[in-house]
Amino acid sequence: MQDTLPHGGKPRAVLGESNAVPAVLLRGRFSALYLFAIFSILVIAAHAPLLHLPYFWDEAGYYVPAALDLSAGSLVPHSTPSNAHPPLVLAWLALCWKLVGFHPAVTRCAMLLLTAFSLLGFFRLALAVSNFSVATWATLLTAVYPVFFAQSSLAQVDLPAAGLIFWGLECYVHRRMGVSAIWFSLAALAKETAILVPLALLLWELLNLIARRYRRTAIFPSREAAEHGSPARECREKEKQSESRQGRHKNLDEPGDIASAAAKSANTTEAIGGTTGNRAIPGWKSAFVLLVPISPLAAWYAYHYFRTGFIFGNPEFFHYNVQATLHPLRIVLALLLRIWQTAGYMNLYLLTIACVLAMRAQPIQTADGSRPRIAIPVQLGLLAVAAVYVITLAVVGGAVLARYMLPVVPLVILVCVSTIWRRLQLWNIVLIIVAVAFVTGLFVNPPYGFAPEDNLAYRDYIHLHQGAERWLQSRYPKARVLTAWPATGELTKPYLGYVGRPMQVIQIEDFTAEQLLSAADVGSRFDVALVFSTKYQPHTIFDRWRKWQEWKARYFGFHRDLPPEAAASVLGGRLVYIQRRQGQWVGIIETVKVEEALIRASEGGGSR
């Protein structure tokens, strides 16, 4: 397979307004370092109010304890059941804690550095397949997309894995297959599902190799084929005809000769973050290099099996994420949810609708011809990655979380931005509106159920729990507390940032009527109850559809928590603390015996 410029034959130097970009940032020797520094400063500054937040949900329940175990020398967690996630991101956190110290702010900054690195990889990928304007806008929209922004500072593995995938894809479109395999290997060691990307690309490569036998085409055609019919080639042919008639050559510095100069510079041996086809591995060997990332992931699973006796995590984790997800109806419903998360979730539908409408317009004409698109083979390759990801994660994965789609959503954003830039005169106005919608989605909850980790609702959760649990510890320091996960960890592990010392807890699954009634039967085992909203679930028109409610409960673990007043009634206690914030709440219920003890203590103090 030969190398070509993936944006249809035009080098980046002449696409859009990229010739106005400071050369030191894009083509200098230390361009990647400069851009990484800029991205890091901007990302950390944007997240400054969140740096000191305690750990949240899966951070507290798995990733932080597992990283602490790794910092103590154990690759496989022992303080929490192992989920068999590869240890690369956890090793990064352990290293940062060793160098700087263990503190939520250190963790947040460490993750934000990975976010900046991920955004840099995505920017380079976008620049490789489009132009500076598209790359800048796509990167900006990705950075402020609610799910991406919220995940940026959380100690979880999905976003760093997505970033390594972007670096691998950037090398892939430049046909630097060996380096691409390294990036994909690192991505798989960050999150095992990242292995889907090289496998999807391998499938795409093989399909094109087979098609080549019949149609004489390949996934990445030669430079001449890529430029066939392109504006750059047309301009070059017109100039050759003009030069033959006029017997002279134009100055390449003139605006009219940009395309000609670009075509003559297409054989340069180095571009931003990549090389030309001289270093590409030709033919089928290029495709099968994509199998290399399987080896380090297989080695990790072999090690995990040697240490635990399980390959894919503890049996409960494997059952929840694989065995319990294979019902056909559940797969169909999950597929619809994955498509929604990829194309419409958290105001993303504004961008995709704008893209669809833009397709009805003709490409904008410039002096060099039509504005270029992302090359069709590249778009189809990205589509193959998205399709494999969406379908696979509809089949496996117990929780249909939006963060699992982070490797795919930025690719959708990139293609949409490119299409809008290519076809709409007011493209910048449209993208500004989309950016405002994304930022709004960070603070305003959508009119449907979602995970608090998908926007800044997770900050509200943390503030609610931090305030309630500190109040609980100050008033009932030795009480036995009835509550559910993840509050059980928040109350028993002071390093998570919620309490100053461990408290005794009795755990239940959730705060449904069934669970609370069971707890009420053994009310002598606890003194107070910490109840809270475990899901954000506003009332929607689908609430009237009983079958949908049954499907959600059966296939996706949906349940409705009793409100705090009803929970107090079921437990036979008194609600002594309640706080609410944007659809989330937390309450503390005092049992009758504790209330009586407090009254006796108060009366005894008064008599003395």
N, C-alpha and C positions, 0 to 999 in steps of 0.2 A: 504494500500500500504506500502510495506516495503522499507527501505532505502538501497541504494547500492552505491558503488563508481561509479560515472557516466562515468568514462573513461574506463570502461570495466573490473573493478576488481582490477586494480593496484593502490595502494595508491600513492599520489603525491611524497612521499619520494623517490621513486625509478624510477620515470619517467624521461627519458632523463638525464640531468645533474643536476637535482634539488637537489641532495644530497650535491652539492657543494655550495649551496646558504647559506649565513650566517643565522644561525637559528634565530638570534635575529630579523631579518627583516621579517621572514615568520612565525615563530611559537612563538615568544616571546609574553609576556603579552601585550606589547604596539606596536605590529608589525604594526597594521593598522595606528597608529599615526606616527610611524617612516616613513612608506611608504608615507603617506599623506604629511609629511613635505618634503620628497625628491621630490615627484611629484610636489608639489607647487613651490619649488625653481626652478626646471627645467622648468616648464611651464611659470612662470613669467619671467625668464631670457630669454627664447626663444621669448617672446612677448615684451621684453623691448622697442624696437623701436616703438611699436604701442600704448603704454600706454597713450600718451597725445593726441591722435587723437580725434577730435570732433566726435559727434554722427552721425551715418550714417543711412539713409533710414528709415527702420521701427523702428530703435532705436529712431530717431528724431521724426517720425510721430506718434508713439504710445507708445512704452514701457517706455521711459524716462518720458514723460508727465504723463503717468498713474502711474508710481512709485512715482513721485512727488505728485500727488493727494493722493496716499496712505500714503505717509509720513506726509501729512497734515490731515490725519484721515479718508479718504474716500476709502473704498475698491473698489468701482465702480468708474471708471474715469469720470470726468466731464469736464476737459479741452480738451478732445479729445473724439470722439464717442466711446462708449464701444464695444469691440469685444467679451466680455464675457469670455476672457481668465481667468482661475483661477489665484489667486493673489500670489501664494507661492514665485515665483522668484522675483516678484516686491516687496514683503514684505522683502525679503533678501536685495535687493538694498536699500530700504528705511531705514532699520536698519543700514547698512554700512554708509549711508550718515549721519544718526543721530550721529553715533559714531565717524566718521572720518571727514566728511565734504563732500559737494557736489562738485565734480570735475570729469572730464572724467577719470583721472588716478585712482581715487578711484573706479569708476564704473568698469573700465577694470580689476583692481586687484580683485575686488569682484567676477566678472564673472570668472576670471582665477582660483580662489579658488574653484569655483564650477566645473570648468573643471578638476582640479586636483582630486577632489573628484570623478568625473565621471570616470576618467581614473583608479583610484584605484578600483572602483567597477568593471570595465571591467577586470582589471588584476586579481582580485579575482575570477571573473566568469571564465575567461580563465584558471586560475590555478585549479579551481575546476573540470573542465571537461577535462583538458589535462595535461600539465607539465610546468615546469618553462621556458624551451626554447621557447615553443610555446606561452606561456602567455606573455613573454617578447617581442618577436617579434610582436605578434598581437597588443600589447599595443603600441609599438613604431610606427608601421605602421598606427594605428588609429590616434595617436597624430599628425603625419605629413601628413595624408591624407588632401588634400587641403581644402575640405569643412569643416572638423572637425577643422583644425587649424584656418581657417579664422573665424569660428563661436565662437572660444574659448573665445575671449575677447569682443565679441559683446553682448550688453544688450538685448538678446532675450531668448526665453524660450525653444527652441527645444533641445539644447544640455544638459542643466540641467535635463530636463525630461528624455532624453536618459540615463543619468548617474544614475538616480534613478531607471530606468528600469533595468540596469545592476546589481545594488545591489539586486533588487527583484529577478532577475533570478538566481543570485548566491545562495540566500537562497532557491529558489525553487529547484534547483538541489540537495541541501542537505536535501530537504524535511522539511525545517523549514517553514512550510506553514503560520503560524501566523505572523512571522516576514516578510515573503515575501509579505503578504497582506498589511502590513504597508508600505513597500517600494513602492508597486504599488499604494497605496492610495496617497502617497506623489507625485509620478510621475504624477498621474491624476490631482493633484492640481497644478502641474507645467505647464502641457499642457494637455488639455482635450483628445487629441487623444491617449495619453498613456494608456487610459483605454482599448485600443484594445489588449494590451499584455496579461493581465490576462484573458480577454475573449477568446483570441486565445488559451491560455493554458487550459482554462476550456473546450473548445470544444475538444481539443486534449485529455484531460483526459477522457472525457465522451466517446469519440470514442473508446478509449482503454479499458474502463470499459465494454462497450458493446462487444467489440471483445473478451474480457477475458471470457465471457460466452460461446463463441464458440471455442476459441482456447486455453483457459486456460493460457493466457498470460496477462501481465499488462504493463503499460507504464514504470514503474520502477520495474523490476523483482527482486526476492530475490537475496541476495548476491551470493548464490550458483549458481543460474541461470545465473547471470551476468558473473560469472567467468567460466561458462561451456564453454569449448573449448578455453579459453583465455590462453595466454602464461604463466601467473602466475600459473594457475591451472595445466597446463601441466608440468611445471617445478617442482611444488610441488609433483605431482604424481611420476615423475621420481625420485625425491630425496627420496621419501618414499620407492620406489622399491630398490633404491641403498642402502638405510640404512638397509633395511631388509636383503639384501644379505651380506652386509659388517658388519652388527651388530654394527654400530657406528653412531654418529651424527656429522655433520660438524659444524664448528664454523660459526655462523651467520654473523660474521664480514668479512668473506671471500667473494670476488667478486662473486663467483659462487653461493652463497646462498642468493643473494639479493632478488630474487623473493620469496624464501621461507620465508625469514624474513618479506617481505612485506605482504605475505598472513597471517602470524601469527599476524601482527600488524593491520590487517584490522578492528579489533573490537575496536580500540581505540575510546574513547568517544568524542574526540574533534579534529577538523581539522582546517585548516586556514579558519576562517570566518564561520564555520558551525559545526553542531553536527551530530551524527549518527541517525539511525532510531528510537532510543529509545524515541525521542521527536516528531517524525513525527505523524501526524494525519492519522489514517488508513482509507482505503476505500473511499467511496464516499464523506465523510465529508471533506477529504483532498481537493477534487476537488472543492467543493462548497464554501470553504473559499476564493477562487479566486473571488467570487462575492462581497466580502466586499468592495473593492475599489469603487464600484458604489455608496455607501452611501455618502461619503464625496463629491464626484463630484455632486451628485444629490442635496445635501444640498447647495452647492455653486450656482447651477443654480436656486434653489428655492429662495435664497437670492437675486440673480441678478434679477429675475422676480419681486420680491417684490419691489426692488428699482427702476427698469426701466420700467417694464411692458413687457419686452422681455426676452425670455429664452436664446436664442443662439446669443445674440448680437443684434446690431442695424439692422433694416430691410435691409439696403443696404449691410451690411456685410453678412447677412444670404442669401440674394439673390445671391450674387457673389460666395459664397463658397458652397452653397447647391442647391438652386433652378435652377441656371443657368448651372449646371454641369451634369444634368441627361440625356443628349442626348446620345443615344447609340453609335454613331460614336465618340463623344467626349470621352466617357468612354474607348473605345478601344484605341484611340490615347494616352490618358493619361496613360493607362496601359502599353503601349509600352515604353513611356517615363519613367515611374516609374521603369520598369525592367532595362532600360538602366542606370538610376541613381543608381540602386542597384548593378549592376554587371559590368558596364563599364565606368561610368562617371569619368572625371578628372583622366585619366590614370589608373583607377581601372581595366580596361580590361586586363592589363598586369598580374595582380595577378590572375584573374579568368582564363585566358588562360593558365598560368603556372599550375594552379590547375588541369585543364582539362587534360593537357598533362601528368601531374604527375600520373593521374589515370591509365595511360597505363603501368606504371612501377609497379613491384612487391614491396611489403613492404620491407624495409631494415631489414635484419636479424641481431640480436645481440645475445649475450650469453644467454639471457632470451627468445629468440624467436623473432617474428616480433615486430617491433615498434608498440605500441598501437595506435589505432584511438580514436577519440571522440566516445563514445558509440552511436550506431545507434539510440536507442530511444531518446537520447539527441539531436542528429542531426535532427531527424524528428520533435522533439518539437520546435527547433529553426526554422526549415523550416515552421512549422505551424504559428509561430509568423510572419515571413517574409511574408508569403503568405497573411495572413489576413491584414497586414499593407499595402502591395502593392496594393491589390485589393480595400480595403476601400478608400485609398487615391487616387485611380484612379477614384472613383465614386464621392467623395466630395473633396473640396479644389479648389478654383478658380485658384490660382497661383500654377503651378506645380514646386514648389521650391525644390531644392535638400536637403535643410536643414531639410525638413520634414521627410526624410528617415534616419536621424542620429541614431535612435534606431535600425535600421536594418543593415546598411552597416558594422558596426564593427562586427556583428555576421557573415557576409559573409567573412570578413577578417579573423576572427578566424578559421572558417572551412577551408578556403583555406590555411592558414599558417600551420594548423595541417596536412593537406593532403600532402603538399609539404615537410614538415619535416619528415613525415612518409615514403615517397616513393623515394625521390631524395637524392643522395649522396651529391650533391652540393647545398643542400637546402639553406645554408647560403648565397651563392653567388647569388642565384636567389632572395632571399629576400632583399639583399643589392641593387640589380638592381631595384627592385620595390620601395624601399625606396627612391632611387635617383630620380626615375620617379615622385614619389609623391612630393618631395621637388621641383623638376623642375616645376611641375604643379602649385606651389604656385606663381611663378614669370612669367611663360610663359603662355599666354592665349591659350586655345585650338582653333582648327580650326572650331569651331561651336559656336553658340550662347549660352551664359550662363549668370547667374546673377553675377554681380561684387562681391557680398558677398560670392561667392564660392571659391575665392582665394584672393590674395593680390591686385586684381584690385580695391577692395573697398578703399584701401589706396590711389590709384591713383585718384579715384573719389573725395575723401575728400581733397586731396592736390589741385586738380584743382578748386574745388568749394571754398575752403578757400581763395585761392589767388585771384580768380575772384571777390568774394563778398567783400573782403576787398578793392580791387581796386575800385569796384563800389561805396562803401560807402565813400571812401576818395574823389572821383571825383564828385559824384552826391549824396550828403548826404540827400537831401530832395526830390529826384526824386521819381516818381511813377513808379514802376518796373513791367513790364509784365514778368511773368515766370510761371512755372508749379511746381507741387508737386514733390519732397520734398523741392525744393529750397524756396518755399513759407514759410515753417517753418524755414528754415535756416536764412532767412532774417528778420523774425518777432520775433524770440525767441533767444535773445542773449545768453541764458544759454546753447544753443546747441553748441556754440563754434566757430561760423563763423563770426559774426559781433559784434561790440561793443554796438550798440543800434538798436532798431527796425526800419525798413523801411516800406514804404507803398508798397503794392503789389497788382497786379491785376492777378488773377489766370486763366490759361487755362489748358486744360487736358493734352496736349502734344505739340510737335512741328511738327506735320504733316501739310501738305499744307492746309487742311481744317480748322484746328484750327487757323493757322496763318492768313489765309484770313479773317476769322471772326474777328480776333483781329484787322486787318488792317482797317476794316470798322469802327471801333470805336477808331481810332488812337489817338483821342484827350484825351482819358482817361489815357494814359501812356506816360512817357517821355523816358524811356529806356527799353530795353528788355534783360533779361538774358536767353540765350538759351543754352541748353546742351544736350548731348546724354543721353537719358533715357534708352537705351538698348545697349548692346554690340552685334552687329550682323555682323560678317564678311561675305563676299561673299562665298557661297558654291555651290556645284553642284545642291543642292535642289532649288536654286533660280530660276532655269529654269522650275521647276515643278509648274505651276500656281495653280493647285488644292491644293498642300501643303500650298502655301501662303494663299489661301482662308481659308483653315482649321485653320491655325494658327491665322489669324485675327478674325475668327468667334468664335473659341472655347477658345483661350488662350490670347486674347487681344493683339495680335502682331500688330505692326505698324512700319513704317519707319519715323524717324525724318528727316526733311530737313536739309542738312548741313548748317553751319552758314552763308556762303555766300549767299545761296539761301534764307535763312530766312530773311536776311537783305534786299534782293531785294523785297520779298513779302511785308514786313513791310514798305518799302519805306524809310529805314534808312541807316546808315553807320556803318559798322563793325569796332569798335574801339579797340576791345580786342579779342584775340583768343589764346587759349592754347590747345595743344593736347598731349595725352600720351597713348600709347599702345591701340589705337582703341577708346579711349574716348576723348571727347572734350567739351569745354565750351567757349561761346562767349558773348560779350556784344554789343548790337546794339543801336546806338544813333539815335533818330528820328530827322527829319529835323528841327523841331522847336527848339529843344534843341541845335542843332549845331548852328543855327542862333543866339540864345541867347548868346551862348558862344563867338561867333565872335563879337557881339555887345559889350559884356562886355570887351573883349580884346581890341577892338578899343577905347572904352571909357577910359580904363585905360591908353592906350598909349597917348591919346590927353592931358590927365592931366599931 
